[in-house]
Structures are given as C-alpha cells and as structure tokens.
Amino acid sequence: MLKITSKEFDNGRRVELKIEGKISGAWAKELKKTCEGFLTEKVERLVLDFSGVTSIDREGQELLKKVDCPKIKIVGCDPFLCDCIRGLKLQKCEVEVVKDAD
C-alpha cells in the first residue's frame, strides 16, 4: 500500500509529496504518474518526503531513475534508504538524509 499526500506552496511553484508505505510494483507506477503530473513548467521544485517510506523494491528504484530531474529533491530518508537511493547514482535530483538524533 502507498499513500501520497500533496501540498502546494508559492502558488503551485513548489509541491511537496508525502510518501507513506512501500514503493513497489503498481505503487511505484502510481508514484511515477503522480510525479510526472506535477513536473510541469509551472512547478519549480518537487519535494518527495520519504520519511514514511518503509521499503523500496527494484521497480521503485527504476522509477527514481526515470524521474531523475533537477526539479526533484528527496528528503526524509533514513540512512539505509538514503544509501539505497545514492547507490542508484542519480545525476540530477538532490537526496537529503535524515540525521540520527543523539
């Protein structure tokens, strides 16, 4: 199951998608479709909040390669998920890891 909640800021120029659940199979395709819908000329920044993501499979990883774009910033990744995403060697989008609380 995957839940996607969107919030728009700056008259729709910046959009944040809160992603919760597993990015896999048909859910990966749904996330791709959602991202592509927001990646218009009007949207300057699409922030994908992965703080609620529990896992990502091969299809989810392929999705990230397909939507690799300078307009995208991925935030809220736990260290394991961040390592997984960085291993994809995305060239354009920014990935920010959540720091462990001491």
N, C-alpha and C positions, 0 to 999 in steps of 0.2 A: 504494500500500500504506500502511496505517496501523496502528500498534501502540499499544495503550492498556494501560498497566500501572497498577494501583491500589494504594494503601497507605492503611490506615485508622489514625487516631490518636484519642486521647481517647475510647475505647470507641465508635468509629464516628461521633463527632460531627464530626470533621474528616477529609476524604478528599482525597488528592492523586492526580490522574491525570497520569501522564507520557505525553505525546502525542508520537509519533515518526512522521514521514513527511508525506504530503500530505493535507490536509483538503480533499477534493474528492469530488463525486459520491456514490456509495454509501458511501464512507468518512465523509463529512460526516453522512449519515443515521445511521450506526453510532455516531458520537460523540454525536450528539443523543440517541439512545436510551440510551446509557450515562450521560450527564449526567442525563437525566430519571429514570433508575433510582436515582441517588444523591440527587437533590433531594427528599428526604423530610423530614418534620418532624424526624426524628432528626438529620439532617445539618445542622449549623450553618454549615459552611464547606466549599465545594468548590473546591479549588485546581487549576487547569489549568496544568500546566507545559508551555509551548510551546517549550522550549529545543531540542527535537528536530524541530520542525516545519520542513519545507523549503519548503512553499508552501501557499497557501490560495486557492481559486477562489471564484466567485460563490456557489455552493451552500454552501461553508464559511462565507462571510460572512453569508449568510442564516441559517445555523444559529446563529451567535453572536447575531444579533438575536432569534431565537426563545427562546434560553435566557438572555437578559439578565435577571439576577436579583441582588439584593444578597448572596446567599449565595455567589456566584462571584467568585473572584479569578484573573485570568490573569497568570502570571509567566513569565519566561524568554524574552520576546520580543526578537528582535534589533530594532534601530531601524527597519528597513524594515517588518517585520511589525507592530510596535507602531503605526507611522504608519497602516498599512492598517486596523488594528482601531480606532484612535481615529477614523479617518475614518467609521466606521460610526455614530459618535455614540451609543454605548451609554449608557444613562441610569443603569443600576443596578450593573453589575458593575465591579470595580476592575481596572485594567490597569497592570502594572508593567513598565517597560522595563529590559533588562539594560544596565548601563553599560559603555562601551568600556574595555578595560584599556589603560592608558598604558605 
